[in-house]
Amino acid sequence: MKPEQSKRGDYKHIAPLQTRWADNDIYGHVNNVAYYGFFDTIVNEYLISAGALDIHNGAMIGLVVETHCNYFAPAAFPDALEGALRVAHIGNSSVRYEIGVFKKGEDTALAEGHFVHVYVDRETRRSAPLTGALKNALEKIRL
């Protein structure tokens, strides 16, 4: 069964993404692995800008434990893209982020997928409950 492409309006947060020369592969389009970098970028851009994640000194970090991507249409350098983000599920120590990648100004996703982060203590790497600031930021973009 072919997955349906989401629309820009299906997401709660949108931020610019820029393709790089190195993103193109021998076939002349952005290689599939670059999309996972886009996913990481949009999730962390949102969390940092929302004041929910301190990547250098925070006591907690998010580890990716599951990821998936569906590809619908190609992009190529120098396309300007936009990443779109929403939260589908908030657990005790985990979050399922859903991400769409759009050409700037277009309404239908080129690619979309999800990341599941488990939040852990930075030092022990043991799962840790989500903090108030993180939970608040996640609730703002929850479906």
A tleap script that builds the chain and sets N, CA, C and O, in Angstrom:
source leaprc.protein.ff14SB
mol = sequence {
  NMET LYS PRO GLU GLN SER LYS ARG GLY ASP
  TYR LYS HIE ILE ALA PRO LEU GLN THR ARG
  TRP ALA ASP ASN ASP ILE TYR GLY HIE VAL
  ASN ASN VAL ALA TYR TYR GLY PHE PHE ASP
  THR ILE VAL ASN GLU TYR LEU ILE SER ALA
  GLY ALA LEU ASP ILE HIE ASN GLY ALA MET
  ILE GLY LEU VAL VAL GLU THR HIE CYS ASN
  TYR PHE ALA PRO ALA ALA PHE PRO ASP ALA
  LEU GLU GLY ALA LEU ARG VAL ALA HIE ILE
  GLY ASN SER SER VAL ARG TYR GLU ILE GLY
  VAL PHE LYS LYS GLY GLU ASP THR ALA LEU
  ALA GLU GLY HIE PHE VAL HIE VAL TYR VAL
  ASP ARG GLU THR ARG ARG SER ALA PRO LEU
  THR GLY ALA LEU LYS ASN ALA LEU GLU LYS
  ILE ARG CLEU
}
set mol.1.N position { 0.840 -1.178 0.000 }
set mol.1.CA position { 0.000 0.000 0.000 }
set mol.1.C position { 0.884 1.240 0.000 }
set mol.1.O position { 1.768 1.381 0.845 }
set mol.2.N position { 0.643 2.132 -0.947 }
set mol.2.CA position { 1.424 3.359 -1.064 }
set mol.2.C position { 0.997 4.363 0.007 }
set mol.2.O position { -0.192 4.650 0.152 }
set mol.3.N position { 1.971 4.902 0.763 }
set mol.3.CA position { 1.621 5.903 1.782 }
set mol.3.C position { 1.161 7.211 1.139 }
set mol.3.O position { 1.590 7.567 0.042 }
set mol.4.N position { 0.283 7.915 1.845 }
set mol.4.CA position { -0.196 9.211 1.380 }
set mol.4.C position { 0.794 10.304 1.735 }
set mol.4.O position { 1.378 10.296 2.818 }
set mol.5.N position { 0.982 11.245 0.819 }
set mol.5.CA position { 1.833 12.401 1.099 }
set mol.5.C position { 1.091 13.382 1.982 }
set mol.5.O position { -0.083 13.681 1.762 }
set mol.6.N position { 1.796 13.878 2.984 }
set mol.6.CA position { 1.171 14.873 3.852 }
set mol.6.C position { 1.264 16.255 3.213 }
set mol.6.O position { 2.002 16.476 2.252 }
set mol.7.N position { 0.496 17.164 3.777 }
set mol.7.CA position { 0.476 18.560 3.340 }
set mol.7.C position { 1.131 19.419 4.406 }
set mol.7.O position { 1.207 19.039 5.575 }
set mol.8.N position { 1.596 20.570 3.988 }
set mol.8.CA position { 2.250 21.519 4.897 }
set mol.8.C position { 1.380 21.814 6.120 }
set mol.8.O position { 1.892 21.894 7.236 }
set mol.9.N position { 0.083 21.975 5.921 }
set mol.9.CA position { -0.832 22.293 7.003 }
set mol.9.C position { -1.004 21.180 8.030 }
set mol.9.O position { -1.609 21.398 9.080 }
set mol.10.N position { -0.483 19.999 7.742 }
set mol.10.CA position { -0.571 18.878 8.677 }
set mol.10.C position { 0.446 18.985 9.815 }
set mol.10.O position { 0.420 18.191 10.755 }
set mol.11.N position { 1.337 19.970 9.723 }
set mol.11.CA position { 2.431 20.112 10.691 }
set mol.11.C position { 2.290 21.397 11.485 }
set mol.11.O position { 1.644 22.346 11.041 }
set mol.12.N position { 2.900 21.421 12.665 }
set mol.12.CA position { 2.780 22.550 13.586 }
set mol.12.C position { 3.980 23.494 13.566 }
set mol.12.O position { 3.848 24.649 13.970 }
set mol.13.N position { 5.148 23.035 13.107 }
set mol.13.CA position { 6.362 23.861 13.107 }
set mol.13.C position { 7.053 23.686 11.762 }
set mol.13.O position { 7.198 22.566 11.273 }
set mol.14.N position { 7.481 24.803 11.163 }
set mol.14.CA position { 8.175 24.762 9.872 }
set mol.14.C position { 9.407 25.645 9.966 }
set mol.14.O position { 9.354 26.751 10.505 }
set mol.15.N position { 10.520 25.143 9.434 }
set mol.15.CA position { 11.779 25.896 9.441 }
set mol.15.C position { 12.530 25.621 8.137 }
set mol.15.O position { 12.367 24.557 7.539 }
set mol.16.N position { 13.351 26.577 7.695 }
set mol.16.CA position { 14.092 26.394 6.448 }
set mol.16.C position { 15.185 25.336 6.559 }
set mol.16.O position { 15.797 25.156 7.612 }
set mol.17.N position { 15.411 24.649 5.459 }
set mol.17.CA position { 16.526 23.714 5.299 }
set mol.17.C position { 17.162 24.036 3.952 }
set mol.17.O position { 16.452 24.326 2.990 }
set mol.18.N position { 18.460 23.989 3.871 }
set mol.18.CA position { 19.139 24.268 2.613 }
set mol.18.C position { 19.922 23.047 2.165 }
set mol.18.O position { 20.724 22.498 2.921 }
set mol.19.N position { 19.684 22.627 0.930 }
set mol.19.CA position { 20.502 21.550 0.385 }
set mol.19.C position { 21.936 22.043 0.219 }
set mol.19.O position { 22.190 23.239 0.076 }
set mol.20.N position { 22.856 21.100 0.243 }
set mol.20.CA position { 24.278 21.412 0.056 }
set mol.20.C position { 24.784 20.669 -1.178 }
set mol.20.O position { 24.186 19.681 -1.604 }
set mol.21.N position { 25.854 21.134 -1.729 }
set mol.21.CA position { 26.478 20.488 -2.882 }
set mol.21.C position { 26.716 19.008 -2.601 }
set mol.21.O position { 26.469 18.159 -3.457 }
set mol.22.N position { 27.199 18.703 -1.396 }
set mol.22.CA position { 27.539 17.327 -1.027 }
set mol.22.C position { 26.315 16.429 -0.853 }
set mol.22.O position { 26.462 15.210 -0.763 }
set mol.23.N position { 25.114 17.001 -0.803 }
set mol.23.CA position { 23.901 16.190 -0.648 }
set mol.23.C position { 23.551 15.432 -1.923 }
set mol.23.O position { 22.945 14.363 -1.857 }
set mol.24.N position { 23.924 15.972 -3.084 }
set mol.24.CA position { 23.606 15.318 -4.361 }
set mol.24.C position { 24.440 14.055 -4.534 }
set mol.24.O position { 25.608 14.004 -4.147 }
set mol.25.N position { 23.821 13.042 -5.117 }
set mol.25.CA position { 24.555 11.820 -5.418 }
set mol.25.C position { 24.835 11.731 -6.916 }
set mol.25.O position { 24.540 12.664 -7.663 }
set mol.26.N position { 25.387 10.640 -7.340 }
set mol.26.CA position { 25.782 10.453 -8.742 }
set mol.26.C position { 24.585 10.541 -9.692 }
set mol.26.O position { 24.752 10.810 -10.882 }
set mol.27.N position { 23.373 10.314 -9.163 }
set mol.27.CA position { 22.170 10.367 -9.992 }
set mol.27.C position { 21.591 11.776 -10.104 }
set mol.27.O position { 20.588 11.986 -10.786 }
set mol.28.N position { 22.221 12.738 -9.435 }
set mol.28.CA position { 21.821 14.133 -9.574 }
set mol.28.C position { 20.712 14.594 -8.659 }
set mol.28.O position { 20.110 15.643 -8.889 }
set mol.29.N position { 20.434 13.821 -7.619 }
set mol.29.CA position { 19.423 14.257 -6.653 }
set mol.29.C position { 19.955 14.066 -5.233 }
set mol.29.O position { 20.971 13.403 -5.024 }
set mol.30.N position { 19.262 14.650 -4.270 }
set mol.30.CA position { 19.667 14.509 -2.873 }
set mol.30.C position { 19.582 13.033 -2.494 }
set mol.30.O position { 18.542 12.396 -2.660 }
set mol.31.N position { 20.682 12.502 -1.985 }
set mol.31.CA position { 20.748 11.099 -1.604 }
set mol.31.C position { 19.870 10.834 -0.395 }
set mol.31.O position { 19.665 11.713 0.442 }
set mol.32.N position { 19.356 9.616 -0.309 }
set mol.32.CA position { 18.435 9.267 0.777 }
set mol.32.C position { 19.012 9.519 2.169 }
set mol.32.O position { 18.264 9.899 3.071 }
set mol.33.N position { 20.295 9.324 2.372 }
set mol.33.CA position { 20.855 9.509 3.720 }
set mol.33.C position { 20.780 10.961 4.177 }
set mol.33.O position { 20.743 11.224 5.379 }
set mol.34.N position { 20.759 11.898 3.248 }
set mol.34.CA position { 20.690 13.317 3.620 }
set mol.34.C position { 19.377 13.647 4.323 }
set mol.34.O position { 19.329 14.551 5.158 }
set mol.35.N position { 18.319 12.923 3.992 }
set mol.35.CA position { 17.025 13.196 4.608 }
set mol.35.C position { 17.049 12.940 6.114 }
set mol.35.O position { 16.373 13.635 6.872 }
set mol.36.N position { 17.817 11.956 6.545 }
set mol.36.CA position { 17.924 11.704 7.984 }
set mol.36.C position { 18.652 12.853 8.679 }
set mol.36.O position { 18.355 13.168 9.831 }
set mol.37.N position { 19.588 13.471 7.995 }
set mol.37.CA position { 20.221 14.676 8.513 }
set mol.37.C position { 19.227 15.822 8.600 }
set mol.37.O position { 19.249 16.591 9.561 }
set mol.38.N position { 18.346 15.945 7.597 }
set mol.38.CA position { 17.296 16.958 7.641 }
set mol.38.C position { 16.370 16.704 8.832 }
set mol.38.O position { 15.984 17.640 9.533 }
set mol.39.N position { 16.018 15.443 9.057 }
set mol.39.CA position { 15.141 15.096 10.180 }
set mol.39.C position { 15.771 15.512 11.501 }
set mol.39.O position { 15.127 16.155 12.330 }
set mol.40.N position { 17.029 15.144 11.691 }
set mol.40.CA position { 17.749 15.502 12.921 }
set mol.40.C position { 17.801 17.021 13.086 }
set mol.40.O position { 17.610 17.541 14.185 }
set mol.41.N position { 18.059 17.717 11.992 }
set mol.41.CA position { 18.177 19.170 12.033 }
set mol.41.C position { 16.866 19.823 12.461 }
set mol.41.O position { 16.879 20.698 13.327 }
set mol.42.N position { 15.747 19.427 11.884 }
set mol.42.CA position { 14.486 20.090 12.203 }
set mol.42.C position { 14.053 19.794 13.637 }
set mol.42.O position { 13.532 20.681 14.314 }
set mol.43.N position { 14.258 18.567 14.109 }
set mol.43.CA position { 13.898 18.232 15.494 }
set mol.43.C position { 14.739 19.054 16.461 }
set mol.43.O position { 14.201 19.684 17.372 }
set mol.44.N position { 16.042 19.050 16.270 }
set mol.44.CA position { 16.918 19.746 17.214 }
set mol.44.C position { 16.813 21.264 17.096 }
set mol.44.O position { 16.939 21.968 18.098 }
set mol.45.N position { 16.586 21.777 15.894 }
set mol.45.CA position { 16.362 23.225 15.733 }
set mol.45.C position { 15.163 23.647 16.557 }
set mol.45.O position { 15.203 24.666 17.247 }
set mol.46.N position { 14.092 22.864 16.486 }
set mol.46.CA position { 12.890 23.219 17.247 }
set mol.46.C position { 13.159 23.160 18.754 }
set mol.46.O position { 12.829 24.098 19.479 }
set mol.47.N position { 13.752 22.071 19.221 }
set mol.47.CA position { 13.969 21.910 20.660 }
set mol.47.C position { 14.890 22.986 21.221 }
set mol.47.O position { 14.654 23.498 22.315 }
set mol.48.N position { 15.936 23.330 20.479 }
set mol.48.CA position { 16.867 24.368 20.939 }
set mol.48.C position { 16.165 25.723 20.950 }
set mol.48.O position { 16.255 26.456 21.935 }
set mol.49.N position { 15.465 26.064 19.862 }
set mol.49.CA position { 14.803 27.372 19.795 }
set mol.49.C position { 13.681 27.500 20.822 }
set mol.49.O position { 13.357 28.609 21.247 }
set mol.50.N position { 13.081 26.369 21.226 }
set mol.50.CA position { 12.020 26.385 22.228 }
set mol.50.C position { 12.581 26.409 23.652 }
set mol.50.O position { 11.818 26.474 24.616 }
set mol.51.N position { 13.914 26.358 23.790 }
set mol.51.CA position { 14.531 26.363 25.113 }
set mol.51.C position { 14.386 25.044 25.855 }
set mol.51.O position { 14.491 25.000 27.081 }
set mol.52.N position { 14.144 23.963 25.106 }
set mol.52.CA position { 13.904 22.656 25.716 }
set mol.52.C position { 15.105 21.725 25.679 }
set mol.52.O position { 15.068 20.648 26.275 }
set mol.53.N position { 16.170 22.121 24.991 }
set mol.53.CA position { 17.329 21.244 24.852 }
set mol.53.C position { 18.608 22.063 24.882 }
set mol.53.O position { 18.779 22.998 24.100 }
set mol.54.N position { 19.497 21.704 25.786 }
set mol.54.CA position { 20.835 22.294 25.862 }
set mol.54.C position { 21.798 21.223 25.377 }
set mol.54.O position { 22.146 20.311 26.127 }
set mol.55.N position { 22.232 21.332 24.113 }
set mol.55.CA position { 23.040 20.268 23.513 }
set mol.55.C position { 24.431 20.141 24.118 }
set mol.55.O position { 25.067 19.095 23.988 }
set mol.56.N position { 24.910 21.190 24.777 }
set mol.56.CA position { 26.259 21.149 25.332 }
set mol.56.C position { 26.309 20.773 26.807 }
set mol.56.O position { 27.197 20.033 27.231 }
set mol.57.N position { 25.358 21.281 27.591 }
set mol.57.CA position { 25.444 21.102 29.037 }
set mol.57.C position { 24.210 20.498 29.684 }
set mol.57.O position { 24.175 20.343 30.904 }
set mol.58.N position { 23.215 20.159 28.915 }
set mol.58.CA position { 21.989 19.611 29.496 }
set mol.58.C position { 22.221 18.254 30.134 }
set mol.58.O position { 23.086 17.490 29.706 }
set mol.59.N position { 21.444 17.969 31.154 }
set mol.59.CA position { 21.565 16.696 31.870 }
set mol.59.C position { 20.986 15.536 31.064 }
set mol.59.O position { 21.319 14.377 31.309 }
set mol.60.N position { 20.112 15.854 30.095 }
set mol.60.CA position { 19.433 14.827 29.335 }
set mol.60.C position { 19.723 14.985 27.842 }
set mol.60.O position { 19.875 16.100 27.342 }
set mol.61.N position { 19.797 13.857 27.143 }
set mol.61.CA position { 19.957 13.860 25.685 }
set mol.61.C position { 18.961 12.867 25.077 }
set mol.61.O position { 18.519 11.931 25.743 }
set mol.62.N position { 18.622 13.080 23.825 }
set mol.62.CA position { 17.721 12.171 23.125 }
set mol.62.C position { 18.505 11.261 22.202 }
set mol.62.O position { 19.320 11.730 21.408 }
set mol.63.N position { 18.265 9.963 22.299 }
set mol.63.CA position { 18.906 8.981 21.418 }
set mol.63.C position { 17.867 8.427 20.454 }
set mol.63.O position { 16.763 8.065 20.861 }
set mol.64.N position { 18.220 8.363 19.184 }
set mol.64.CA position { 17.310 7.818 18.176 }
set mol.64.C position { 17.292 6.294 18.321 }
set mol.64.O position { 18.334 5.639 18.279 }
set mol.65.N position { 16.082 5.744 18.492 }
set mol.65.CA position { 15.948 4.293 18.598 }
set mol.65.C position { 15.146 3.706 17.439 }
set mol.65.O position { 15.120 2.490 17.247 }
set mol.66.N position { 14.491 4.578 16.666 }
set mol.66.CA position { 13.727 4.111 15.509 }
set mol.66.C position { 13.610 5.261 14.522 }
set mol.66.O position { 13.455 6.420 14.909 }
set mol.67.N position { 13.687 4.926 13.252 }
set mol.67.CA position { 13.521 5.940 12.220 }
set mol.67.C position { 12.963 5.297 10.960 }
set mol.67.O position { 13.149 4.105 10.713 }
set mol.68.N position { 12.268 6.121 10.162 }
set mol.68.CA position { 11.663 5.636 8.924 }
set mol.68.C position { 11.486 6.820 7.982 }
set mol.68.O position { 11.289 7.950 8.429 }
set mol.69.N position { 11.556 6.560 6.675 }
set mol.69.CA position { 11.330 7.614 5.697 }
set mol.69.C position { 10.659 7.052 4.453 }
set mol.69.O position { 11.029 5.982 3.969 }
set mol.70.N position { 9.670 7.778 3.939 }
set mol.70.CA position { 9.064 7.518 2.630 }
set mol.70.C position { 9.473 8.658 1.713 }
set mol.70.O position { 9.420 9.827 2.098 }
set mol.71.N position { 9.881 8.313 0.500 }
set mol.71.CA position { 10.323 9.297 -0.485 }
set mol.71.C position { 9.290 9.381 -1.603 }
set mol.71.O position { 8.868 8.362 -2.150 }
set mol.72.N position { 8.884 10.611 -1.938 }
set mol.72.CA position { 7.847 10.798 -2.946 }
set mol.72.C position { 8.336 11.514 -4.200 }
set mol.72.O position { 7.882 11.206 -5.302 }
set mol.73.N position { 9.256 12.467 -4.046 }
set mol.73.CA position { 9.742 13.248 -5.183 }
set mol.73.C position { 11.171 13.697 -4.879 }
set mol.73.O position { 11.529 13.861 -3.713 }
set mol.74.N position { 11.983 13.896 -5.903 }
set mol.74.CA position { 13.377 14.262 -5.659 }
set mol.74.C position { 13.576 15.753 -5.373 }
set mol.74.O position { 12.766 16.600 -5.747 }
set mol.75.N position { 14.666 16.025 -4.707 }
set mol.75.CA position { 15.200 17.375 -4.542 }
set mol.75.C position { 16.644 17.317 -5.002 }
set mol.75.O position { 17.231 16.237 -5.072 }
set mol.76.N position { 17.217 18.459 -5.316 }
set mol.76.CA position { 18.620 18.513 -5.740 }
set mol.76.C position { 19.198 19.864 -5.347 }
set mol.76.O position { 18.484 20.865 -5.295 }
set mol.77.N position { 20.492 19.883 -5.071 }
set mol.77.CA position { 21.173 21.144 -4.823 }
set mol.77.C position { 21.011 21.998 -6.066 }
set mol.77.O position { 21.215 21.485 -7.167 }
set mol.78.N position { 20.661 23.249 -5.958 }
set mol.78.CA position { 20.596 24.135 -4.797 }
set mol.78.C position { 19.177 24.388 -4.265 }
set mol.78.O position { 18.883 25.498 -3.822 }
set mol.79.N position { 18.303 23.392 -4.300 }
set mol.79.CA position { 16.928 23.596 -3.819 }
set mol.79.C position { 16.899 24.098 -2.380 }
set mol.79.O position { 17.640 23.622 -1.520 }
set mol.80.N position { 16.039 25.054 -2.146 }
set mol.80.CA position { 15.733 25.490 -0.781 }
set mol.80.C position { 14.562 24.631 -0.307 }
set mol.80.O position { 13.541 24.522 -0.985 }
set mol.81.N position { 14.724 24.038 0.842 }
set mol.81.CA position { 13.706 23.145 1.389 }
set mol.81.C position { 13.168 23.704 2.701 }
set mol.81.O position { 13.712 24.654 3.264 }
set mol.82.N position { 12.102 23.098 3.165 }
set mol.82.CA position { 11.578 23.423 4.486 }
set mol.82.C position { 11.272 22.114 5.204 }
set mol.82.O position { 10.731 21.174 4.622 }
set mol.83.N position { 11.632 22.082 6.480 }
set mol.83.CA position { 11.328 20.930 7.317 }
set mol.83.C position { 10.097 21.247 8.140 }
set mol.83.O position { 9.958 22.352 8.664 }
set mol.84.N position { 9.210 20.283 8.252 }
set mol.84.CA position { 7.987 20.459 9.024 }
set mol.84.C position { 7.948 19.398 10.117 }
set mol.84.O position { 8.343 18.252 9.901 }
set mol.85.N position { 7.470 19.791 11.285 }
set mol.85.CA position { 7.568 18.923 12.452 }
set mol.85.C position { 6.265 18.911 13.241 }
set mol.85.O position { 5.579 19.924 13.381 }
set mol.86.N position { 5.955 17.728 13.746 }
set mol.86.CA position { 4.853 17.555 14.696 }
set mol.86.C position { 5.222 16.401 15.624 }
set mol.86.O position { 6.102 15.599 15.310 }
set mol.87.N position { 4.550 16.326 16.755 }
set mol.87.CA position { 4.760 15.232 17.700 }
set mol.87.C position { 3.519 14.351 17.672 }
set mol.87.O position { 2.401 14.833 17.851 }
set mol.88.N position { 3.723 13.057 17.445 }
set mol.88.CA position { 2.612 12.112 17.378 }
set mol.88.C position { 2.360 11.417 18.711 }
set mol.88.O position { 1.228 11.031 19.005 }
set mol.89.N position { 3.411 11.253 19.524 }
set mol.89.CA position { 3.251 10.534 20.794 }
set mol.89.C position { 4.296 11.018 21.795 }
set mol.89.O position { 5.464 11.205 21.456 }
set mol.90.N position { 3.857 11.214 23.014 }
set mol.90.CA position { 4.756 11.552 24.120 }
set mol.90.C position { 4.602 10.468 25.173 }
set mol.90.O position { 3.513 10.258 25.707 }
set mol.91.N position { 5.703 9.779 25.468 }
set mol.91.CA position { 5.704 8.767 26.517 }
set mol.91.C position { 6.367 9.303 27.768 }
set mol.91.O position { 6.560 10.512 27.900 }
set mol.92.N position { 6.717 8.421 28.685 }
set mol.92.CA position { 7.396 8.821 29.917 }
set mol.92.C position { 8.801 9.346 29.627 }
set mol.92.O position { 9.220 10.366 30.175 }
set mol.93.N position { 9.526 8.631 28.753 }
set mol.93.CA position { 10.891 9.051 28.407 }
set mol.93.C position { 11.129 9.052 26.899 }
set mol.93.O position { 12.265 9.199 26.448 }
set mol.94.N position { 10.068 8.892 26.125 }
set mol.94.CA position { 10.232 8.808 24.671 }
set mol.94.C position { 9.260 9.727 23.947 }
set mol.94.O position { 8.230 10.136 24.484 }
set mol.95.N position { 9.629 10.038 22.697 }
set mol.95.CA position { 8.819 10.915 21.849 }
set mol.95.C position { 8.874 10.388 20.424 }
set mol.95.O position { 9.936 9.988 19.946 }
set mol.96.N position { 7.747 10.387 19.754 }
set mol.96.CA position { 7.718 10.079 18.320 }
set mol.96.C position { 7.477 11.391 17.584 }
set mol.96.O position { 6.408 11.992 17.683 }
set mol.97.N position { 8.499 11.822 16.843 }
set mol.97.CA position { 8.427 13.019 16.007 }
set mol.97.C position { 8.064 12.577 14.602 }
set mol.97.O position { 8.564 11.560 14.123 }
set mol.98.N position { 7.201 13.329 13.938 }
set mol.98.CA position { 6.910 13.098 12.536 }
set mol.98.C position { 7.379 14.322 11.762 }
set mol.98.O position { 7.115 15.462 12.145 }
set mol.99.N position { 8.078 14.057 10.668 }
set mol.99.CA position { 8.761 15.107 9.928 }
set mol.99.C position { 8.380 15.039 8.454 }
set mol.99.O position { 8.290 13.955 7.877 }
set mol.100.N position { 8.159 16.195 7.856 }
set mol.100.CA position { 7.960 16.294 6.419 }
set mol.100.C position { 9.021 17.202 5.830 }
set mol.100.O position { 9.427 18.174 6.467 }
set mol.101.N position { 9.473 16.902 4.631 }
set mol.101.CA position { 10.419 17.754 3.909 }
set mol.101.C position { 9.711 18.257 2.653 }
set mol.101.O position { 9.202 17.471 1.854 }
set mol.102.N position { 9.689 19.582 2.494 }
set mol.102.CA position { 8.974 20.240 1.405 }
set mol.102.C position { 9.931 21.123 0.623 }
set mol.102.O position { 10.859 21.692 1.198 }
set mol.103.N position { 9.717 21.245 -0.695 }
set mol.103.CA position { 10.383 22.318 -1.416 }
set mol.103.C position { 9.779 23.612 -0.912 }
set mol.103.O position { 8.580 23.682 -0.642 }
set mol.104.N position { 10.612 24.639 -0.784 }
set mol.104.CA position { 10.153 25.915 -0.243 }
set mol.104.C position { 8.917 26.391 -0.999 }
set mol.104.O position { 8.916 26.488 -2.226 }
set mol.105.N position { 7.865 26.685 -0.236 }
set mol.105.CA position { 6.641 27.222 -0.809 }
set mol.105.C position { 5.685 26.197 -1.380 }
set mol.105.O position { 4.570 26.556 -1.758 }
set mol.106.N position { 6.079 24.919 -1.458 }
set mol.106.CA position { 5.178 23.893 -1.996 }
set mol.106.C position { 4.375 23.257 -0.869 }
set mol.106.O position { 4.799 23.255 0.287 }
set mol.107.N position { 3.214 22.720 -1.218 }
set mol.107.CA position { 2.274 22.234 -0.215 }
set mol.107.C position { 2.365 20.728 0.050 }
set mol.107.O position { 1.863 20.260 1.072 }
set mol.108.N position { 2.985 19.970 -0.836 }
set mol.108.CA position { 3.034 18.512 -0.704 }
set mol.108.C position { 4.453 18.059 -0.390 }
set mol.108.O position { 5.413 18.534 -0.996 }
set mol.109.N position { 4.580 17.143 0.557 }
set mol.109.CA position { 5.891 16.670 1.018 }
set mol.109.C position { 6.636 15.902 -0.069 }
set mol.109.O position { 6.054 15.106 -0.806 }
set mol.110.N position { 7.954 16.166 -0.146 }
set mol.110.CA position { 8.853 15.363 -0.998 }
set mol.110.C position { 9.164 14.041 -0.312 }
set mol.110.O position { 9.281 12.992 -0.944 }
set mol.111.N position { 9.292 14.135 1.004 }
set mol.111.CA position { 9.617 12.970 1.827 }
set mol.111.C position { 9.028 13.210 3.201 }
set mol.111.O position { 8.851 14.349 3.633 }
set mol.112.N position { 8.729 12.122 3.876 }
set mol.112.CA position { 8.263 12.252 5.253 }
set mol.112.C position { 8.597 10.985 6.008 }
set mol.112.O position { 8.714 9.901 5.436 }
set mol.113.N position { 8.746 11.152 7.296 }
set mol.113.CA position { 9.099 10.009 8.109 }
set mol.113.C position { 8.941 10.318 9.573 }
set mol.113.O position { 8.256 11.264 9.962 }
set mol.114.N position { 9.594 9.492 10.389 }
set mol.114.CA position { 9.523 9.711 11.826 }
set mol.114.C position { 10.844 9.334 12.496 }
set mol.114.O position { 11.650 8.567 11.968 }
set mol.115.N position { 11.020 9.898 13.660 }
set mol.115.CA position { 12.112 9.585 14.579 }
set mol.115.C position { 11.463 9.249 15.909 }
set mol.115.O position { 10.508 9.913 16.311 }
set mol.116.N position { 11.958 8.239 16.596 }
set mol.116.CA position { 11.597 8.024 17.993 }
set mol.116.C position { 12.862 8.269 18.793 }
set mol.116.O position { 13.882 7.609 18.592 }
set mol.117.N position { 12.778 9.226 19.702 }
set mol.117.CA position { 13.874 9.513 20.628 }
set mol.117.C position { 13.521 8.945 21.983 }
set mol.117.O position { 12.387 9.081 22.443 }
set mol.118.N position { 14.489 8.309 22.626 }
set mol.118.CA position { 14.387 7.974 24.039 }
set mol.118.C position { 15.337 8.923 24.740 }
set mol.118.O position { 16.515 9.012 24.394 }
set mol.119.N position { 14.819 9.622 25.716 }
set mol.119.CA position { 15.637 10.571 26.464 }
set mol.119.C position { 16.317 9.862 27.623 }
set mol.119.O position { 15.695 9.119 28.383 }
set mol.120.N position { 17.627 10.120 27.732 }
set mol.120.CA position { 18.455 9.456 28.731 }
set mol.120.C position { 19.295 10.480 29.473 }
set mol.120.O position { 19.520 11.591 28.993 }
set mol.121.N position { 19.752 10.084 30.648 }
set mol.121.CA position { 20.709 10.881 31.400 }
set mol.121.C position { 22.010 10.931 30.602 }
set mol.121.O position { 22.494 9.897 30.141 }
set mol.122.N position { 22.573 12.115 30.438 }
set mol.122.CA position { 23.788 12.287 29.629 }
set mol.122.C position { 24.937 11.404 30.127 }
set mol.122.O position { 25.674 10.838 29.320 }
set mol.123.N position { 25.093 11.285 31.434 }
set mol.123.CA position { 26.226 10.542 32.008 }
set mol.123.C position { 25.992 9.034 32.047 }
set mol.123.O position { 26.852 8.264 31.620 }
set mol.124.N position { 24.845 8.611 32.553 }
set mol.124.CA position { 24.603 7.179 32.757 }
set mol.124.C position { 24.028 6.485 31.532 }
set mol.124.O position { 24.115 5.262 31.416 }
set mol.125.N position { 23.446 7.246 30.624 }
set mol.125.CA position { 22.754 6.725 29.434 }
set mol.125.C position { 21.552 5.854 29.806 }
set mol.125.O position { 21.133 5.007 29.017 }
set mol.126.N position { 21.004 6.056 30.987 }
set mol.126.CA position { 19.788 5.368 31.408 }
set mol.126.C position { 18.606 6.275 31.110 }
set mol.126.O position { 18.705 7.497 31.217 }
set mol.127.N position { 17.476 5.661 30.732 }
set mol.127.CA position { 16.313 6.472 30.385 }
set mol.127.C position { 15.910 7.369 31.551 }
set mol.127.O position { 16.039 7.006 32.720 }
set mol.128.N position { 15.423 8.544 31.193 }
set mol.128.CA position { 15.048 9.549 32.182 }
set mol.128.C position { 13.697 10.132 31.793 }
set mol.128.O position { 13.422 10.310 30.606 }
set mol.129.N position { 12.853 10.431 32.770 }
set mol.129.CA position { 11.556 11.026 32.444 }
set mol.129.C position { 11.728 12.395 31.785 }
set mol.129.O position { 12.677 13.125 32.074 }
set mol.130.N position { 10.805 12.722 30.908 }
set mol.130.CA position { 10.844 14.008 30.217 }
set mol.130.C position { 10.668 15.146 31.221 }
set mol.130.O position { 9.857 15.047 32.142 }
set mol.131.N position { 11.425 16.217 31.042 }
set mol.131.CA position { 11.368 17.364 31.952 }
set mol.131.C position { 10.209 18.286 31.586 }
set mol.131.O position { 9.618 18.164 30.513 }
set mol.132.N position { 9.900 19.196 32.481 }
set mol.132.CA position { 8.814 20.148 32.256 }
set mol.132.C position { 9.011 20.989 31.023 }
set mol.132.O position { 8.079 21.135 30.232 }
set mol.133.N position { 10.212 21.560 30.825 }
set mol.133.CA position { 10.467 22.412 29.662 }
set mol.133.C position { 10.338 21.617 28.365 }
set mol.133.O position { 9.777 22.107 27.385 }
set mol.134.N position { 10.854 20.406 28.361 }
set mol.134.CA position { 10.761 19.567 27.174 }
set mol.134.C position { 9.311 19.173 26.920 }
set mol.134.O position { 8.832 19.273 25.790 }
set mol.135.N position { 8.619 18.732 27.943 }
set mol.135.CA position { 7.205 18.357 27.782 }
set mol.135.C position { 6.376 19.523 27.249 }
set mol.135.O position { 5.532 19.338 26.373 }
set mol.136.N position { 6.617 20.718 27.773 }
set mol.136.CA position { 5.873 21.895 27.312 }
set mol.136.C position { 6.114 22.159 25.831 }
set mol.136.O position { 5.173 22.431 25.086 }
set mol.137.N position { 7.370 22.080 25.403 }
set mol.137.CA position { 7.709 22.314 23.997 }
set mol.137.C position { 7.070 21.248 23.112 }
set mol.137.O position { 6.584 21.559 22.024 }
set mol.138.N position { 7.066 20.008 23.561 }
set mol.138.CA position { 6.495 18.915 22.786 }
set mol.138.C position { 4.974 19.068 22.650 }
set mol.138.O position { 4.411 18.833 21.580 }
set mol.139.N position { 4.334 19.457 23.725 }
set mol.139.CA position { 2.870 19.632 23.704 }
set mol.139.C position { 2.453 20.703 22.698 }
set mol.139.O position { 1.374 20.610 22.111 }
set mol.140.N position { 3.287 21.711 22.494 }
set mol.140.CA position { 2.944 22.788 21.552 }
set mol.140.C position { 2.847 22.317 20.110 }
set mol.140.O position { 2.155 22.936 19.301 }
set mol.141.N position { 3.538 21.221 19.777 }
set mol.141.CA position { 3.505 20.733 18.390 }
set mol.141.C position { 2.892 19.338 18.291 }
set mol.141.O position { 3.039 18.652 17.279 }
set mol.142.N position { 2.211 18.936 19.345 }
set mol.142.CA position { 1.562 17.615 19.360 }
set mol.142.C position { 0.320 17.627 18.474 }
set mol.142.O position { -0.395 18.626 18.402 }
set mol.143.N position { 0.073 16.499 17.799 }
set mol.143.CA position { -1.125 16.346 16.957 }
set mol.143.C position { -2.382 16.458 17.778 }
set mol.143.O position { -3.483 16.355 17.238 }
savepdb mol mol.pdb
quit
